[in-house]
Amino acid sequence: MRLRKKKNLDERLELVSSLLINKNENGKIILSEVFPGMPSESQVDLEIGCGKGSFAIAKTALHPERRYLAVEKISDVVIIALEKAVEEHKPNLRFLISDASVLPEILEAKSIDTLFINFCDPWPKARHHKRRLTYRSFLESYKKFLKPGGKIEFKTDNRDLFDFSVEEFKACGYKIENLTYDLHSSEFANENIMTEYEKNFSEKGFKINKLVARFE
Ligand SMILES: C[S@@+](CC[C@H](N)C(=O)[O-])C[C@H]1O[C@@H](n2cnc3c(N)ncnc32)[C@H](O)[C@@H]1O
């Protein structure tokens, strides 16, 4: 995602800093500290590559009883999500500005119920496939923080990435459920929340692929 550098980014980030996750002195994220007002047994969802945040904000409105961590590596993008979220005062939504590759090291083990990967970068060249967030080394690393029985919900318009990812999920022992090559015409359409990329691509006539992969 290419964006022009935002003006006054540091000042703007400072204004929304209450929504940003701080690691503790050991460099870890402790959920009870991130969501002090929320019951420790409440579900925890994680989104990697949240972009401008519309999916995260809609999800947390729909499920105020669940805790939600939204991760995005580009500050110029996530500032838009943060400024939208701060207006809505959501106690169950917090953001981390970071590359996803560090998550297995900084999240509590077996703490995440659902991981959302929406329209991740497709990295079309074969020599870049290792960078795909559904490449097997990533899928293996997610097992560290997923709860047993936890799941990954993955959406993309890119059929090549989707087919590749199905094989990667299988190779890593995930059980695939609810696979569709046309989400918006499927039985799962009613419960679907569209992301920014999803709106954009579906308006251009692209079909949206989705699967749920369970870690047992
Ligand atoms: C194609 S955009 C999709 C944004 C949003 N999920 C949507 O569907 O509208 C991919 C987003 O993932 C972020 N991203 C890509 N790789 C990442 C990584 N390793 N860690 C964190 N964020 C990442 C990018 O910066 C970008 O904002």
The ligand as an SDF file (V2000), in Angstrom:
LIG
                    3D

 27 29  0  0  0  0  0  0  0  0999 V2000
   -3.2320   -5.0860    0.8960 C   0  0  0  0  0  0  0  0  0  0  0  0
   -3.3500   -4.2500    2.3970 S   0  0  0  0  0  0  0  0  0  0  0  0
   -4.9140   -4.8140    3.0740 C   0  0  0  0  0  0  0  0  0  0  0  0
   -5.4150   -3.9440    4.1900 C   0  0  0  0  0  0  0  0  0  0  0  0
   -6.6980   -4.4490    4.8740 C   0  0  0  0  0  0  0  0  0  0  0  0
   -6.4740   -5.7090    5.5350 N   0  0  0  0  0  0  0  0  0  0  0  0
   -7.8360   -4.5590    3.8950 C   0  0  0  0  0  0  0  0  0  0  0  0
   -8.2390   -5.6920    3.5850 O   0  0  0  0  0  0  0  0  0  0  0  0
   -8.3580   -3.5180    3.4670 O   0  0  0  0  0  0  0  0  0  0  0  0
   -2.1910   -5.1670    3.3900 C   0  0  0  0  0  0  0  0  0  0  0  0
   -1.8420   -4.4720    4.6730 C   0  0  0  0  0  0  0  0  0  0  0  0
   -1.0400   -5.3510    5.4640 O   0  0  0  0  0  0  0  0  0  0  0  0
    0.0640   -4.6470    5.9850 C   0  0  0  0  0  0  0  0  0  0  0  0
    1.1350   -5.6340    6.1800 N   0  0  0  0  0  0  0  0  0  0  0  0
    1.7510   -6.3340    5.2010 C   0  0  0  0  0  0  0  0  0  0  0  0
    2.6740   -7.1650    5.7310 N   0  0  0  0  0  0  0  0  0  0  0  0
    2.6330   -6.9790    7.0760 C   0  0  0  0  0  0  0  0  0  0  0  0
    3.3680   -7.5270    8.1510 C   0  0  0  0  0  0  0  0  0  0  0  0
    4.3370   -8.4260    7.9550 N   0  0  0  0  0  0  0  0  0  0  0  0
    3.0700   -7.1150    9.4040 N   0  0  0  0  0  0  0  0  0  0  0  0
    2.1060   -6.1840    9.6230 C   0  0  0  0  0  0  0  0  0  0  0  0
    1.3810   -5.6140    8.6210 N   0  0  0  0  0  0  0  0  0  0  0  0
    1.6400   -6.0040    7.3710 C   0  0  0  0  0  0  0  0  0  0  0  0
    0.3790   -3.6090    4.9190 C   0  0  0  0  0  0  0  0  0  0  0  0
    1.1020   -2.5230    5.4370 O   0  0  0  0  0  0  0  0  0  0  0  0
   -1.0100   -3.2240    4.4520 C   0  0  0  0  0  0  0  0  0  0  0  0
   -1.5580   -2.1640    5.2220 O   0  0  0  0  0  0  0  0  0  0  0  0
  1  2  1  0
  2  3  1  0
  2 10  1  0
  3  4  1  0
  4  5  1  0
  5  6  1  0
  5  7  1  0
  7  8  2  0
  7  9  1  0
 10 11  1  0
 11 12  1  0
 11 26  1  0
 12 13  1  0
 13 14  1  0
 13 24  1  0
 14 15  1  0
 14 23  1  0
 15 16  2  0
 16 17  1  0
 17 18  1  0
 17 23  2  0
 18 19  1  0
 18 20  2  0
 20 21  1  0
 21 22  2  0
 22 23  1  0
 24 25  1  0
 24 26  1  0
 26 27  1  0
M  CHG  2   2   1   9  -1
M  END
$$$$
